[in-house]
Amino acid sequence: MFTKSGEPWFCIAGIWRTDKDAREAFTMPTMPPGPDIAPYHDRHIAILDRADWAAWLDLSISSKAMLKPLPAGSLAVEQVG
């Protein structure tokens, strides 16, 4: 299990759309892993920095700068099960 170090919860980038043919669709963008994820997997979901939460919802702001790996030590890893 991954948690955000020093924060009780975090936000994941998501894209929601409504289409007359496909109805509603939701996806979570993935990206190459940051240093905390790389030992476990070759991809990870895009976790938004707290400062970018509101910007992610603003369609006039490019999302490219917000989709970046977190620095080392940003995620705490705990084995479950």
The first five atom37 places (N, CA, C, CB, O) and aatype in JSON, in Angstrom:
{
  "aatype": [12, 13, 16, 11, 15, 7, 6, 14, 17, 13, 4, 9, 0, 7, 9, 17, 1, 16, 3, 11, 3, 0, 1, 6, 0, 13, 16, 12, 14, 16, 12, 14, 14, 7, 14, 3, 9, 0, 14, 18, 8, 3, 1, 8, 9, 0, 9, 10, 3, 1, 0, 3, 17, 0, 0, 17, 10, 3, 10, 15, 9, 15, 15, 11, 0, 12, 10, 11, 14, 10, 14, 0, 7, 15, 10, 0, 19, 6, 5, 19, 7],
  "atom_mask": [
    [1, 1, 1, 1, 1],
    [1, 1, 1, 1, 1],
    [1, 1, 1, 1, 1],
    [1, 1, 1, 1, 1],
    [1, 1, 1, 1, 1],
    [1, 1, 1, 0, 1],
    [1, 1, 1, 1, 1],
    [1, 1, 1, 1, 1],
    [1, 1, 1, 1, 1],
    [1, 1, 1, 1, 1],
    [1, 1, 1, 1, 1],
    [1, 1, 1, 1, 1],
    [1, 1, 1, 1, 1],
    [1, 1, 1, 0, 1],
    [1, 1, 1, 1, 1],
    [1, 1, 1, 1, 1],
    [1, 1, 1, 1, 1],
    [1, 1, 1, 1, 1],
    [1, 1, 1, 1, 1],
    [1, 1, 1, 1, 1],
    [1, 1, 1, 1, 1],
    [1, 1, 1, 1, 1],
    [1, 1, 1, 1, 1],
    [1, 1, 1, 1, 1],
    [1, 1, 1, 1, 1],
    [1, 1, 1, 1, 1],
    [1, 1, 1, 1, 1],
    [1, 1, 1, 1, 1],
    [1, 1, 1, 1, 1],
    [1, 1, 1, 1, 1],
    [1, 1, 1, 1, 1],
    [1, 1, 1, 1, 1],
    [1, 1, 1, 1, 1],
    [1, 1, 1, 0, 1],
    [1, 1, 1, 1, 1],
    [1, 1, 1, 1, 1],
    [1, 1, 1, 1, 1],
    [1, 1, 1, 1, 1],
    [1, 1, 1, 1, 1],
    [1, 1, 1, 1, 1],
    [1, 1, 1, 1, 1],
    [1, 1, 1, 1, 1],
    [1, 1, 1, 1, 1],
    [1, 1, 1, 1, 1],
    [1, 1, 1, 1, 1],
    [1, 1, 1, 1, 1],
    [1, 1, 1, 1, 1],
    [1, 1, 1, 1, 1],
    [1, 1, 1, 1, 1],
    [1, 1, 1, 1, 1],
    [1, 1, 1, 1, 1],
    [1, 1, 1, 1, 1],
    [1, 1, 1, 1, 1],
    [1, 1, 1, 1, 1],
    [1, 1, 1, 1, 1],
    [1, 1, 1, 1, 1],
    [1, 1, 1, 1, 1],
    [1, 1, 1, 1, 1],
    [1, 1, 1, 1, 1],
    [1, 1, 1, 1, 1],
    [1, 1, 1, 1, 1],
    [1, 1, 1, 1, 1],
    [1, 1, 1, 1, 1],
    [1, 1, 1, 1, 1],
    [1, 1, 1, 1, 1],
    [1, 1, 1, 1, 1],
    [1, 1, 1, 1, 1],
    [1, 1, 1, 1, 1],
    [1, 1, 1, 1, 1],
    [1, 1, 1, 1, 1],
    [1, 1, 1, 1, 1],
    [1, 1, 1, 1, 1],
    [1, 1, 1, 0, 1],
    [1, 1, 1, 1, 1],
    [1, 1, 1, 1, 1],
    [1, 1, 1, 1, 1],
    [1, 1, 1, 1, 1],
    [1, 1, 1, 1, 1],
    [1, 1, 1, 1, 1],
    [1, 1, 1, 1, 1],
    [1, 1, 1, 0, 1]
  ],
  "atom_positions": [
    [[0.85, -1.15, 0.0], [0.0, 0.0, 0.0], [0.91, 1.23, 0.0], [-0.98, -0.01, 1.22], [1.92, 1.27, 0.7]],
    [[0.54, 2.21, -0.78], [1.27, 3.46, -0.85], [0.44, 4.57, -0.22], [1.64, 3.82, -2.31], [-0.75, 4.69, -0.51]],
    [[1.04, 5.36, 0.62], [0.4, 6.54, 1.18], [1.32, 7.72, 0.94], [0.08, 6.37, 2.7], [2.53, 7.55, 0.76]],
    [[0.75, 8.9, 0.94], [1.55, 10.11, 0.73], [2.18, 10.49, 2.07], [0.68, 11.3, 0.17], [1.47, 10.68, 3.06]],
    [[3.48, 10.58, 2.1], [4.2, 10.89, 3.33], [3.75, 12.24, 3.9], [5.72, 10.9, 3.08], [3.77, 13.26, 3.21]],
    [[3.34, 12.22, 5.16], [2.96, 13.45, 5.84], [1.59, 13.99, 5.48], [0.0, 0.0, 0.0], [1.24, 15.09, 5.91]],
    [[0.81, 13.26, 4.7], [-0.52, 13.74, 4.32], [-1.54, 12.61, 4.56], [-0.54, 14.22, 2.83], [-1.24, 11.45, 4.27]],
    [[-2.72, 12.94, 5.07], [-3.7, 11.89, 5.36], [-4.31, 11.28, 4.1], [-4.81, 12.45, 6.23], [-4.79, 10.15, 4.15]],
    [[-4.31, 12.0, 2.97], [-4.83, 11.48, 1.72], [-4.26, 12.29, 0.56], [-6.37, 11.51, 1.71], [-3.68, 13.36, 0.76]],
    [[-4.44, 11.77, -0.65], [-3.93, 12.45, -1.83], [-4.92, 12.33, -2.98], [-2.55, 11.88, -2.24], [-5.86, 11.54, -2.92]],
    [[-4.7, 13.12, -4.03], [-5.58, 13.12, -5.19], [-4.89, 12.49, -6.39], [-6.04, 14.55, -5.53], [-3.69, 12.68, -6.61]],
    [[-5.66, 11.75, -7.15], [-5.2, 11.1, -8.36], [-5.83, 11.82, -9.55], [-5.55, 9.57, -8.36], [-7.02, 12.13, -9.53]],
    [[-5.03, 12.07, -10.57], [-5.56, 12.7, -11.78], [-6.56, 11.74, -12.42], [-4.42, 13.06, -12.77], [-6.33, 10.54, -12.5]],
    [[-7.65, 12.29, -12.88], [-8.66, 11.49, -13.55], [-9.3, 12.29, -14.67], [0.0, 0.0, 0.0], [-9.33, 13.52, -14.64]],
    [[-9.79, 11.58, -15.66], [-10.46, 12.22, -16.79], [-11.83, 11.56, -16.92], [-9.62, 12.08, -18.12], [-11.95, 10.34, -17.02]],
    [[-12.85, 12.39, -16.91], [-14.24, 11.93, -17.01], [-14.84, 12.59, -18.24], [-15.06, 12.28, -15.7], [-14.64, 13.78, -18.48]],
    [[-15.56, 11.81, -19.0], [-16.24, 12.4, -20.15], [-17.56, 11.71, -20.38], [-15.36, 12.32, -21.41], [-17.76, 10.55, -20.03]],
    [[-18.46, 12.46, -20.97], [-19.75, 11.92, -21.36], [-19.81, 11.96, -22.88], [-20.93, 12.71, -20.72], [-19.52, 12.99, -23.5]],
    [[-20.18, 10.85, -23.46], [-20.23, 10.72, -24.91], [-21.56, 10.07, -25.28], [-19.02, 9.89, -25.45], [-22.0, 9.13, -24.62]],
    [[-22.2, 10.57, -26.32], [-23.52, 10.02, -26.68], [-23.46, 8.56, -27.09], [-24.12, 10.83, -27.81], [-24.44, 7.83, -26.92]],
    [[-22.32, 8.11, -27.62], [-22.19, 6.7, -28.02], [-21.63, 5.82, -26.9], [-21.29, 6.6, -29.24], [-22.12, 4.72, -26.67]],
    [[-20.6, 6.32, -26.23], [-19.95, 5.51, -25.19], [-20.53, 5.77, -23.8], [-18.45, 5.8, -25.17], [-20.14, 5.12, -22.83]],
    [[-21.45, 6.71, -23.71], [-22.04, 7.14, -22.44], [-20.97, 7.8, -21.59], [-22.68, 5.96, -21.69], [-20.27, 8.7, -22.06]],
    [[-20.85, 7.36, -20.35], [-19.87, 7.99, -19.48], [-18.63, 7.12, -19.38], [-20.46, 8.25, -18.08], [-18.72, 5.9, -19.32]],
    [[-17.48, 7.78, -19.37], [-16.22, 7.06, -19.29], [-15.29, 7.79, -18.33], [-15.57, 6.91, -20.69], [-15.29, 9.02, -18.25]],
    [[-14.5, 7.01, -17.6], [-13.54, 7.56, -16.65], [-12.23, 6.82, -16.8], [-14.07, 7.45, -15.18], [-12.21, 5.6, -16.98]],
    [[-11.14, 7.54, -16.74], [-9.83, 6.91, -16.77], [-8.88, 7.63, -15.82], [-9.26, 6.91, -18.21], [-9.05, 8.81, -15.53]],
    [[-7.89, 6.9, -15.36], [-6.83, 7.49, -14.54], [-5.54, 7.41, -15.35], [-6.68, 6.75, -13.16], [-5.08, 6.31, -15.65]],
    [[-4.96, 8.54, -15.72], [-3.71, 8.51, -16.49], [-2.61, 7.81, -15.71], [-3.28, 9.94, -16.86], [-2.52, 7.93, -14.48]],
    [[-1.77, 7.09, -16.44], [-0.6, 6.47, -15.83], [0.64, 7.1, -16.44], [-0.6, 4.93, -16.03], [0.59, 7.77, -17.47]],
    [[1.76, 6.87, -15.78], [3.02, 7.46, -16.22], [4.17, 6.57, -15.77], [3.18, 8.9, -15.65], [3.97, 5.63, -15.0]],
    [[5.38, 6.85, -16.26], [6.52, 6.08, -15.75], [6.63, 6.27, -14.24], [7.84, 6.52, -16.46], [6.25, 7.31, -13.71]],
    [[7.14, 5.27, -13.55], [7.16, 5.34, -12.09], [8.19, 6.34, -11.55], [7.44, 3.98, -11.51], [9.24, 6.55, -12.15]],
    [[7.84, 6.94, -10.43], [8.8, 7.75, -9.7], [9.7, 6.83, -8.88], [0.0, 0.0, 0.0], [9.5, 5.61, -8.9]],
    [[10.67, 7.37, -8.17], [11.61, 6.54, -7.44], [10.99, 5.67, -6.35], [12.64, 7.4, -6.82], [11.54, 4.6, -6.05]],
    [[9.88, 6.08, -5.76], [9.25, 5.27, -4.71], [8.47, 4.08, -5.29], [8.32, 6.14, -3.87], [8.32, 3.06, -4.62]],
    [[7.98, 4.2, -6.52], [7.18, 3.15, -7.15], [8.04, 2.2, -7.98], [6.1, 3.78, -8.03], [7.72, 1.01, -8.08]],
    [[9.11, 2.69, -8.55], [9.93, 1.91, -9.49], [10.34, 0.52, -8.99], [11.16, 2.68, -9.83], [10.36, -0.41, -9.79]],
    [[10.67, 0.34, -7.71], [11.03, -1.01, -7.27], [9.87, -2.01, -7.34], [11.56, -0.95, -5.87], [10.1, -3.22, -7.26]],
    [[8.63, -1.52, -7.48], [7.46, -2.39, -7.42], [6.7, -2.52, -8.73], [6.54, -1.88, -6.38], [6.04, -3.54, -8.97]],
    [[6.79, -1.49, -9.59], [5.99, -1.52, -10.8], [6.61, -0.61, -11.86], [4.53, -1.09, -10.51], [7.36, 0.3, -11.54]],
    [[6.28, -0.88, -13.13], [6.86, -0.09, -14.22], [6.0, 1.1, -14.63], [7.08, -0.98, -15.42], [6.38, 1.86, -15.53]],
    [[4.84, 1.29, -14.0], [3.96, 2.44, -14.25], [3.3, 2.82, -12.93], [2.88, 2.12, -15.35], [3.27, 2.03, -11.99]],
    [[2.77, 4.02, -12.88], [1.92, 4.36, -11.74], [0.92, 5.42, -12.13], [2.76, 4.83, -10.54], [1.13, 6.17, -13.08]],
    [[-0.16, 5.48, -11.39], [-1.18, 6.48, -11.64], [-0.61, 7.86, -11.33], [-2.46, 6.21, -10.8], [0.29, 8.0, -10.5]],
    [[-1.14, 8.86, -11.99], [-0.66, 10.23, -11.8], [-1.23, 10.8, -10.5], [-1.05, 11.13, -13.0], [-2.43, 11.02, -10.39]],
    [[-0.37, 11.02, -9.54], [-0.76, 11.61, -8.26], [-0.49, 13.1, -8.36], [0.02, 10.97, -7.06], [0.61, 13.53, -8.71]],
    [[-1.5, 13.89, -8.04], [-1.36, 15.34, -8.14], [-0.77, 15.93, -6.87], [-2.72, 15.98, -8.42], [-1.11, 15.54, -5.75]],
    [[0.13, 16.87, -7.06], [0.65, 17.64, -5.95], [-0.49, 18.46, -5.37], [1.84, 18.55, -6.39], [-1.34, 18.95, -6.11]],
    [[-0.52, 18.63, -4.07], [-1.61, 19.36, -3.42], [-1.83, 20.74, -4.04], [-1.32, 19.51, -1.91], [-2.96, 21.2, -4.16]],
    [[-0.76, 21.4, -4.44], [-0.86, 22.74, -5.03], [-1.58, 22.71, -6.39], [0.54, 23.34, -5.19], [-2.02, 23.76, -6.87]],
    [[-1.68, 21.55, -7.01], [-2.3, 21.43, -8.34], [-3.73, 20.92, -8.33], [-1.48, 20.53, -9.19], [-4.33, 20.79, -9.4]],
    [[-4.29, 20.63, -7.19], [-5.63, 20.05, -7.14], [-6.65, 20.9, -7.87], [-6.06, 19.85, -5.71], [-7.39, 20.39, -8.71]],
    [[-6.71, 22.18, -7.56], [-7.71, 23.06, -8.2], [-7.36, 23.28, -9.67], [-7.79, 24.41, -7.46], [-8.26, 23.36, -10.51]],
    [[-6.08, 23.39, -9.98], [-5.66, 23.62, -11.36], [-6.06, 22.45, -12.26], [-4.15, 23.85, -11.42], [-6.37, 22.66, -13.43]],
    [[-6.05, 21.23, -11.73], [-6.42, 20.07, -12.53], [-7.85, 20.21, -13.07], [-6.28, 18.78, -11.7], [-8.15, 19.72, -14.16]],
    [[-8.71, 20.86, -12.33], [-10.1, 21.02, -12.73], [-10.33, 22.21, -13.66], [-10.97, 21.17, -11.5], [-11.42, 22.37, -14.2]],
    [[-9.31, 23.03, -13.85], [-9.41, 24.22, -14.69], [-8.97, 23.86, -16.12], [-8.54, 25.39, -14.12], [-7.78, 23.65, -16.37]],
    [[-9.91, 23.79, -17.03], [-9.61, 23.37, -18.39], [-8.74, 24.36, -19.16], [-10.89, 23.15, -19.14], [-8.22, 24.02, -20.22]],
    [[-8.58, 25.57, -18.66], [-7.74, 26.55, -19.36], [-6.26, 26.39, -19.01], [-8.21, 27.97, -19.01], [-5.41, 27.05, -19.61]],
    [[-5.94, 25.51, -18.05], [-4.55, 25.29, -17.63], [-4.07, 23.97, -18.21], [-4.42, 25.3, -16.08], [-4.76, 22.95, -18.1]],
    [[-2.9, 23.98, -18.81], [-2.33, 22.76, -19.38], [-2.02, 21.76, -18.27], [-1.05, 23.07, -20.2], [-1.46, 22.12, -17.24]],
    [[-2.4, 20.52, -18.49], [-2.15, 19.49, -17.49], [-0.74, 18.92, -17.57], [-3.16, 18.37, -17.64], [-0.3, 18.22, -16.65]],
    [[-0.03, 19.2, -18.63], [1.29, 18.61, -18.85], [2.24, 18.85, -17.68], [1.9, 19.15, -20.13], [2.95, 17.94, -17.27]],
    [[2.28, 20.06, -17.16], [3.2, 20.37, -16.05], [2.78, 19.69, -14.75], [3.27, 21.88, -15.85], [3.61, 19.5, -13.86]],
    [[1.51, 19.33, -14.63], [1.03, 18.7, -13.39], [1.29, 17.2, -13.36], [-0.45, 18.95, -13.22], [1.3, 16.6, -12.29]],
    [[1.5, 16.6, -14.52], [1.69, 15.15, -14.6], [3.19, 14.84, -14.55], [1.05, 14.57, -15.9], [3.86, 14.74, -15.58]],
    [[3.68, 14.7, -13.34], [5.11, 14.45, -13.15], [5.3, 13.48, -11.98], [5.88, 15.78, -12.89], [4.49, 13.45, -11.06]],
    [[6.38, 12.7, -12.02], [6.63, 11.79, -10.9], [6.89, 12.58, -9.62], [7.83, 10.88, -11.21], [7.44, 13.69, -9.66]],
    [[6.51, 12.02, -8.51], [6.77, 12.65, -7.22], [8.24, 12.44, -6.85], [5.83, 12.07, -6.13], [8.83, 11.43, -7.22]],
    [[8.83, 13.37, -6.12], [10.22, 13.2, -5.69], [10.37, 12.01, -4.74], [10.73, 14.48, -5.02], [9.41, 11.59, -4.09]],
    [[11.57, 11.47, -4.67], [11.86, 10.35, -3.76], [11.45, 10.71, -2.34], [13.37, 9.98, -3.81], [11.68, 11.82, -1.87]],
    [[10.84, 9.75, -1.66], [10.4, 9.95, -0.29], [9.0, 10.53, -0.16], [0.0, 0.0, 0.0], [8.52, 10.72, 0.96]],
    [[8.34, 10.81, -1.27], [6.98, 11.36, -1.23], [5.94, 10.34, -0.84], [6.62, 11.95, -2.58], [4.9, 10.68, -0.28]],
    [[6.22, 9.06, -1.13], [5.28, 7.99, -0.83], [5.88, 7.03, 0.18], [4.88, 7.23, -2.11], [7.05, 6.66, 0.09]],
    [[5.06, 6.65, 1.15], [5.45, 5.63, 2.11], [4.88, 4.31, 1.64], [4.96, 5.98, 3.56], [3.76, 4.25, 1.15]],
    [[5.66, 3.25, 1.78], [5.26, 1.93, 1.32], [5.04, 1.02, 2.53], [6.33, 1.32, 0.37], [5.88, 0.95, 3.43]],
    [[3.9, 0.33, 2.53], [3.6, -0.61, 3.6], [3.04, -1.88, 2.98], [2.6, 0.0, 4.63], [2.1, -1.83, 2.2]],
    [[3.63, -3.01, 3.33], [3.14, -4.29, 2.81], [1.88, -4.69, 3.59], [4.25, -5.4, 2.92], [1.85, -4.62, 4.82]],
    [[0.86, -5.09, 2.86], [-0.38, -5.55, 3.49], [-0.66, -6.97, 3.05], [-1.57, -4.61, 3.15], [-0.23, -7.39, 1.98]],
    [[-1.39, -7.69, 3.87], [-1.8, -9.04, 3.49], [-0.8, -10.11, 3.76], [0.0, 0.0, 0.0], [-1.06, -11.28, 3.47]]
  ]
}
